[in-house]
Amino acid sequence: MNWTFFHKLGSPKWFYDISGKWLPWLQVSSFALILVSLVWGLAFTPPDYLQGNSYRIIFIHVPASFLAQAVYMMMATAAAVTLIWKIKLADMALKVMAPIGASFCVLSLATGAIWGQPTWGTWWVWDARLTSMLILLFLYIGIIALRGAIQTTEAAAKGCAILSLVGVVNIPIIKFSVDWWNTLHQGATLKLTEKPSMAPEMLWPLLLAILGFYLFFTLVMVLRLRIEILSRERKTRWVKELVS
């Protein structure tokens, strides 16, 4: 098996060079998709027959919730790569993704509260889905705090990688909480194995919003990772030549 690409992807210099070509495409596509999907979803989709217009928050809430969980899974993958192969770019990725994932988690909880108040009559309940999402936010904050508390880069990388892997057990709890327990939170709207329960005129803008949010995450992650690369590799010749 040819591992050339894998080793190239682990090279900070190679990633910095190649990722610069992605930025214009990521910027245009992410902003275009988010704009189209939100205008479509918030202004042109019909009201829900039960929830009225309050359901429109899903065009922000669902993508944010998906990303809050997906980013943590990416961090856990980066953590495994860091511990097994000692690839420093993986640790850089883990570091820069943590604040982004925490931001999406906050957005998910906030939009969920906005939706919950008119739907459930309260901003917050200790529901299994909500509580497990709050735990996810605490995990993000814990990883960020641990990184700041440890002085040496190697020790911080190992500690954050271990915590990321330990915390990944919370992801299936979030996903299946509505199936395992009797919760107020509704079941999954989108499932890979079943036909979506949403009407097509609501489903398509939601799918576009999810794709747009994922591209936006990729854009922000790449930008932050490029800055982190320049910071950590500042003593190398190629960075000195780049900034000179």
C-alpha positions, 0 to 999 in steps of 0.5 A: 500500500502506498502511504505517500499521501498519508505522510504528505498530509502529516507534513505541516509545510505540505498541508499549508501549501495545499490548503491555501488553494482550498480557501477561495472555494471554501469561502464562496461555497460555504457562504453561498450555501448558508445564505441560500439555505437560510433565506429559503428555509426562514422566508419561503418554506411553509409553516409546520402544521403543528409547530407553526413558524417556530420550527424554522430554528431547525435550519440553524439548530440541526446543522449546529448540533450535527457539527458539535458532535462531528467535530468531536469525532474528528478530534477523537480521530486526530487524538488517535493519530497523535497517540499512535503515529505521533503526527504533530499536524494531528495534534494541531488539528485537535487544538484548533478544532476544540474551540470551533466545536465548543462554539457549535455546541453553544449554538446548538444549546442556545437555538434548542432553548429558543425552540424549546420555550414556545414548544415545551413552555420552558427554556431548559429541561434536564432531558437526556438529549439536552443533558448529554449535549451539555456534557459535550460542551463541558468536554470541549471546555475541559480539553481547551482548559487542559491545553492551556494548563500544561506548559509543554507541547508534548505533554499537552498533546498527550493529555488532550488526546487521552481526554478526547478519546475518553469523552467520545463515549458521550457521542453515542449517548447523545445520538441514541438518547431519544431512543433509550429514554423517554425524552421530551426531545423529538426523535431524529429527523434525518436517518440514513436507513429510513426515509426522511419524515420532513416534507421535501420543501423543508428537507432540501433547504435543511440539507443545503444548510447542513452542507453549508455549515460543514463547509464553513467549519472546514473553512474556519478550521483550515484558517486556524490550522494554518495560523497554528502551523506558522506558530509552531513551525516559526523556527523552521527555514520554510516559515522564515522564508515565507514571512521574510 
